Amino acid sequence: MGFRTVVMLNNDMAHEWMSDPELGKRIMRSSHTDVRYPGSLLNYGKVVECCHADNQTLAMLGHYTQFKIIGGQSWKRDESDDDSMVRLLKYAAGKLGYRLVRQQAA
C-alpha cells in the first residue's frame, strides 16, 4: 500500500481553485514537510493529513481547515466497517478518559 493525502478545500473559493492549473502541484508541495512552500494552497484550503493508506483516522473537522485527530489505528484485514468504527471509537473514548459500552437491547 502507498500513502494518502487528505485535503480540505474551501468551497467559497471554488471559483478560483477550480480553474487553477497549479492546484495539483500546490497539493503535492503541501503534502510534504517542505518549509520552502508554506501556505502553498493559498486560501483554497489545507492538506490536513498525509499518512500510510492502511491507517484509519477518526477526526473532528471544523471551519475551513481544522482537522483534529481523535484517534487512529491501522487497518485490520477481514474486519467489518462496523467493527473498525467501534474499535476507533473505543480507542478515542479511552484517550479522553471514557469507556465506550454497548447499550442493552430494549
ROSE-4610 file (N, C-alpha, C; in Angstrom, 1 decimal, always signed):
// ROSE-4610
residu = [M/M/M/G/G/G/F/F/F/R/R/R/T/T/T/V/V/V/V/V/V/M/M/M/L/L/L/N/N/N/N/N/N/D/D/D/M/M/M/A/A/A/H/H/H/E/E/E/W/W/W/M/M/M/S/S/S/D/D/D/P/P/P/E/E/E/L/L/L/G/G/G/K/K/K/R/R/R/I/I/I/M/M/M/R/R/R/S/S/S/S/S/S/H/H/H/T/T/T/D/D/D/V/V/V/R/R/R/Y/Y/Y/P/P/P/G/G/G/S/S/S/L/L/L/L/L/L/N/N/N/Y/Y/Y/G/G/G/K/K/K/V/V/V/V/V/V/E/E/E/C/C/C/C/C/C/H/H/H/A/A/A/D/D/D/N/N/N/Q/Q/Q/T/T/T/L/L/L/A/A/A/M/M/M/L/L/L/G/G/G/H/H/H/Y/Y/Y/T/T/T/Q/Q/Q/F/F/F/K/K/K/I/I/I/I/I/I/G/G/G/G/G/G/Q/Q/Q/S/S/S/W/W/W/K/K/K/R/R/R/D/D/D/E/E/E/S/S/S/D/D/D/D/D/D/D/D/D/S/S/S/M/M/M/V/V/V/R/R/R/L/L/L/L/L/L/K/K/K/Y/Y/Y/A/A/A/A/A/A/G/G/G/K/K/K/L/L/L/G/G/G/Y/Y/Y/R/R/R/L/L/L/V/V/V/R/R/R/Q/Q/Q/Q/Q/Q/A/A/A/A/A/A]
num = [1/1/1/2/2/2/3/3/3/4/4/4/5/5/5/6/6/6/7/7/7/8/8/8/9/9/9/10/10/10/11/11/11/12/12/12/13/13/13/14/14/14/15/15/15/16/16/16/17/17/17/18/18/18/19/19/19/20/20/20/21/21/21/22/22/22/23/23/23/24/24/24/25/25/25/26/26/26/27/27/27/28/28/28/29/29/29/30/30/30/31/31/31/32/32/32/33/33/33/34/34/34/35/35/35/36/36/36/37/37/37/38/38/38/39/39/39/40/40/40/41/41/41/42/42/42/43/43/43/44/44/44/45/45/45/46/46/46/47/47/47/48/48/48/49/49/49/50/50/50/51/51/51/52/52/52/53/53/53/54/54/54/55/55/55/56/56/56/57/57/57/58/58/58/59/59/59/60/60/60/61/61/61/62/62/62/63/63/63/64/64/64/65/65/65/66/66/66/67/67/67/68/68/68/69/69/69/70/70/70/71/71/71/72/72/72/73/73/73/74/74/74/75/75/75/76/76/76/77/77/77/78/78/78/79/79/79/80/80/80/81/81/81/82/82/82/83/83/83/84/84/84/85/85/85/86/86/86/87/87/87/88/88/88/89/89/89/90/90/90/91/91/91/92/92/92/93/93/93/94/94/94/95/95/95/96/96/96/97/97/97/98/98/98/99/99/99/100/100/100/101/101/101/102/102/102/103/103/103/104/104/104/105/105/105/106/106/106]
x = [+0.8/+0.0/+0.9/+0.3/+1.1/+0.6/+0.6/+0.2/-1.0/-1.7/-2.9/-2.7/-3.3/-3.2/-4.7/-5.0/-6.4/-6.3/-7.1/-7.1/-8.5/-8.6/-9.8/-9.8/-10.8/-10.9/-12.0/-11.8/-12.8/-13.8/-15.0/-16.0/-16.2/-16.1/-16.3/-15.2/-14.1/-13.0/-13.0/-14.0/-14.1/-13.9/-14.4/-14.3/-12.9/-12.0/-10.5/-9.9/-10.0/-9.3/-9.7/-11.0/-11.5/-10.8/-10.2/-9.5/-8.0/-7.5/-6.1/-5.3/-4.5/-3.8/-2.6/-2.3/-1.2/-1.7/-3.0/-3.5/-2.9/-2.7/-2.1/-0.7/+0.1/+1.4/+1.4/+0.4/+0.3/+0.0/-0.9/-1.2/+0.0/+0.7/+1.9/+3.0/+3.2/+4.1/+3.7/+2.4/+1.9/+1.8/+1.8/+1.7/+3.1/+4.1/+5.5/+5.8/+6.7/+7.0/+8.2/+8.0/+9.0/+8.7/+9.6/+9.4/+9.5/+10.0/+10.1/+8.7/+7.7/+6.3/+5.3/+5.5/+4.4/+3.1/+2.0/+0.8/+0.6/+1.2/+1.2/-0.2/-1.2/-2.6/-3.3/-2.5/-3.1/-4.3/-5.4/-6.5/-7.6/-7.1/-8.0/-8.4/-7.5/-7.7/-6.3/-6.3/-5.1/-5.0/-3.8/-3.5/-3.6/-4.5/-4.6/-4.1/-3.8/-3.2/-2.5/-1.4/-0.6/-0.1/-0.6/-0.2/-0.3/+0.1/+0.1/-1.4/-1.6/-3.0/-3.7/-3.1/-3.8/-4.1/-3.9/-4.3/-5.8/-6.4/-7.8/-7.8/-8.4/-8.4/-9.8/-10.0/-11.2/-10.8/-11.5/-11.1/-12.3/-12.1/-13.1/-12.7/-13.6/-13.4/-14.2/-13.5/-14.2/-13.8/-14.6/-14.5/-13.8/-12.9/-12.3/-11.1/-10.4/-9.1/-8.8/-9.7/-9.5/-9.6/-8.6/-8.6/-7.9/-8.7/-8.1/-8.3/-7.2/-7.2/-7.6/-8.7/-9.3/-8.6/-8.5/-7.9/-7.5/-6.6/-6.2/-5.5/-5.8/-5.1/-5.0/-4.2/-4.0/-5.2/-5.4/-6.5/-6.2/-7.3/-7.1/-7.9/-7.2/-7.8/-9.0/-10.0/-11.2/-12.1/-11.8/-12.6/-13.7/-14.9/-16.1/-15.9/-16.6/-16.7/-17.2/-18.2/-18.8/-17.8/-17.1/-16.1/-14.9/-14.5/-13.5/-13.9/-15.2/-15.7/-15.7/-16.2/-16.3/-14.9/-13.9/-12.6/-12.0/-12.2/-11.7/-12.4/-13.7/-14.4/-14.0/-13.8/-13.3/-11.9/-11.0/-9.7/-9.8/-10.6/-10.8/-11.4/-12.4/-13.0/-12.0/-11.2/-10.2/-9.1/-8.8/-7.8/-8.4/-9.7/-10.3/-10.8/-10.5/-10.8/-12.2/-12.8/-14.1/-14.0/-15.1/-15.2/-16.5/-16.4/-17.5/-18.1/-19.4/-20.1/-21.3/-21.6/-22.8/-24.1/-25.1/-26.4/-27.0/-27.8/-28.5/-29.7/-30.1/-31.2/-32.5/-33.4/-34.6/-35.6]
y = [-1.2/+0.0/+1.2/+2.3/+3.6/+4.5/+5.8/+6.8/+7.6/+8.2/+9.0/+10.4/+11.3/+12.8/+13.2/+13.8/+14.4/+15.9/+16.4/+17.9/+18.4/+19.5/+20.2/+21.5/+21.6/+22.8/+23.7/+25.0/+26.0/+26.1/+25.7/+25.8/+27.3/+28.2/+29.6/+30.1/+29.4/+29.8/+28.9/+28.1/+27.1/+27.9/+29.1/+29.8/+30.1/+30.0/+30.2/+28.9/+27.9/+26.7/+25.8/+25.9/+25.0/+25.2/+26.4/+26.7/+26.9/+26.5/+26.7/+25.5/+25.7/+24.6/+24.1/+24.9/+24.6/+23.9/+23.6/+23.1/+21.7/+20.9/+19.6/+19.7/+20.7/+20.9/+21.5/+22.4/+23.0/+21.9/+21.0/+19.9/+19.1/+18.7/+17.9/+18.6/+19.9/+20.6/+20.7/+20.9/+21.0/+19.6/+18.6/+17.2/+16.8/+17.5/+17.2/+18.3/+18.0/+19.0/+19.9/+20.5/+21.3/+22.8/+23.3/+24.7/+25.7/+25.4/+26.4/+26.8/+26.0/+26.2/+26.4/+27.3/+27.5/+28.0/+27.5/+28.0/+27.9/+26.8/+26.8/+26.5/+26.2/+26.1/+27.4/+28.5/+29.8/+29.9/+30.5/+30.5/+29.5/+28.5/+27.4/+26.4/+26.2/+25.2/+24.7/+23.4/+22.9/+21.4/+20.9/+19.5/+19.2/+18.3/+18.1/+16.8/+15.8/+14.6/+13.9/+13.4/+12.6/+11.4/+10.2/+9.0/+7.8/+6.7/+5.4/+5.1/+4.5/+4.2/+3.2/+2.4/+1.5/+2.0/+3.3/+4.0/+4.3/+4.1/+4.6/+5.7/+6.8/+8.0/+8.5/+8.7/+9.3/+10.8/+11.7/+13.1/+14.0/+15.2/+16.3/+17.3/+17.7/+18.7/+20.0/+21.1/+22.4/+23.5/+24.5/+25.6/+25.1/+25.8/+25.5/+24.6/+24.6/+23.8/+23.1/+23.2/+22.5/+21.0/+20.3/+18.8/+18.3/+17.8/+17.3/+15.8/+15.1/+13.7/+13.2/+12.5/+12.0/+10.6/+9.9/+8.5/+8.0/+7.1/+6.5/+5.2/+4.2/+2.9/+2.3/+1.2/+0.6/-0.3/-0.4/-1.2/-2.6/-3.4/-4.8/-5.6/-6.6/-7.5/-8.2/-8.3/-9.0/-8.4/-7.2/-6.5/-5.8/-5.9/-5.2/-3.7/-2.9/-1.4/-1.1/-1.8/-1.5/-1.8/-3.0/-3.3/-2.3/-1.8/-0.8/+0.5/+0.9/+2.1/+2.0/+0.9/+0.7/+0.7/+0.0/+0.0/+1.4/+2.2/+3.6/+4.4/+4.2/+5.0/+4.6/+3.3/+2.9/+3.4/+3.4/+4.0/+5.5/+6.2/+7.7/+7.9/+7.2/+7.3/+7.1/+6.0/+5.7/+6.8/+7.4/+8.6/+9.7/+9.9/+11.0/+10.7/+9.4/+9.0/+8.4/+8.0/+7.4/+6.0/+5.3/+3.9/+3.8/+3.2/+3.1/+1.7/+1.7/+0.4/+0.3/-0.9/-1.1/-1.0/-0.3/-0.3/-1.7/-2.0/-3.2/-3.1/-4.2/-4.2/-4.0/-3.2/-2.9/-4.0]
z = [+0.0/+0.0/+0.0/-0.5/-0.6/+0.5/+0.2/+1.1/+0.6/+1.5/+1.1/+1.6/+0.9/+1.2/+1.4/+2.5/+2.7/+2.6/+1.8/+1.6/+1.9/+2.6/+2.8/+2.0/+1.1/+0.2/+0.7/+0.6/+0.9/-0.3/-0.2/-1.3/-1.7/-0.8/-1.1/-2.1/-2.2/-3.1/-4.3/-4.5/-5.7/-7.0/-7.1/-8.3/-8.7/-7.7/-8.0/-8.2/-7.2/-7.3/-8.4/-8.9/-9.9/-11.2/-11.4/-12.7/-12.5/-11.3/-11.0/-11.6/-12.7/-13.3/-12.4/-11.3/-10.4/-9.1/-9.0/-7.8/-7.4/-8.4/-8.1/-7.5/-8.1/-7.6/-6.2/-6.0/-4.7/-3.6/-3.9/-3.0/-2.8/-3.8/-3.7/-2.8/-3.0/-2.1/-0.7/-0.5/+0.9/+1.6/+0.8/+1.4/+1.9/+1.6/+2.1/+3.1/+4.0/+5.0/+4.6/+3.4/+2.8/+3.2/+4.1/+4.6/+3.5/+2.3/+1.3/+0.7/+1.0/+0.4/+1.5/+2.4/+3.4/+2.8/+3.1/+2.6/+1.1/+0.5/-0.9/-1.5/-0.7/-1.2/-1.2/-0.9/-0.9/+0.1/-0.2/+0.6/+0.2/-0.6/-1.1/+0.0/+0.9/+2.0/+2.5/+2.9/+3.6/+3.4/+3.3/+3.4/+4.9/+5.3/+6.7/+7.2/+6.3/+6.7/+5.5/+5.8/+4.8/+5.6/+5.3/+6.0/+5.2/+5.8/+5.1/+4.8/+3.6/+3.2/+4.1/+4.9/+5.7/+7.1/+7.3/+8.5/+8.5/+9.6/+9.7/+10.7/+10.4/+11.2/+11.6/+12.8/+13.4/+13.7/+13.0/+13.2/+13.4/+14.0/+14.1/+13.1/+12.2/+11.2/+11.7/+11.5/+11.8/+10.8/+10.8/+9.8/+8.5/+8.0/+6.7/+6.7/+7.8/+7.8/+9.1/+10.0/+11.3/+11.1/+11.5/+11.4/+12.7/+13.6/+14.9/+14.9/+15.0/+15.0/+16.4/+16.5/+17.7/+18.0/+17.0/+17.1/+15.8/+15.8/+14.5/+14.8/+14.0/+14.1/+12.7/+12.7/+11.4/+11.0/+9.7/+9.2/+9.5/+9.8/+10.1/+9.1/+8.5/+7.5/+8.0/+7.2/+7.5/+8.6/+9.0/+10.0/+9.3/+9.8/+9.1/+9.4/+8.6/+8.8/+10.2/+10.6/+12.0/+13.1/+12.9/+13.9/+14.0/+12.8/+12.7/+13.4/+13.1/+13.8/+15.3/+15.8/+17.2/+17.8/+17.2/+17.7/+17.8/+16.7/+16.7/+17.8/+18.0/+19.0/+20.4/+20.6/+21.9/+22.2/+21.2/+21.4/+21.8/+21.0/+21.3/+22.6/+23.0/+24.3/+25.4/+25.3/+26.3/+26.4/+25.3/+25.3/+26.1/+26.0/+26.7/+28.1/+28.6/+29.9/+30.1/+29.0/+29.0/+28.6/+28.8/+28.4/+27.5/+26.4/+25.4/+25.7/+26.0/+26.3/+25.4/+25.0/+24.1/+24.9/+24.4/+25.0/+25.0/+26.0/+26.1/+25.2/+24.5/+23.6/+24.4/+23.9/+24.6/+24.6]
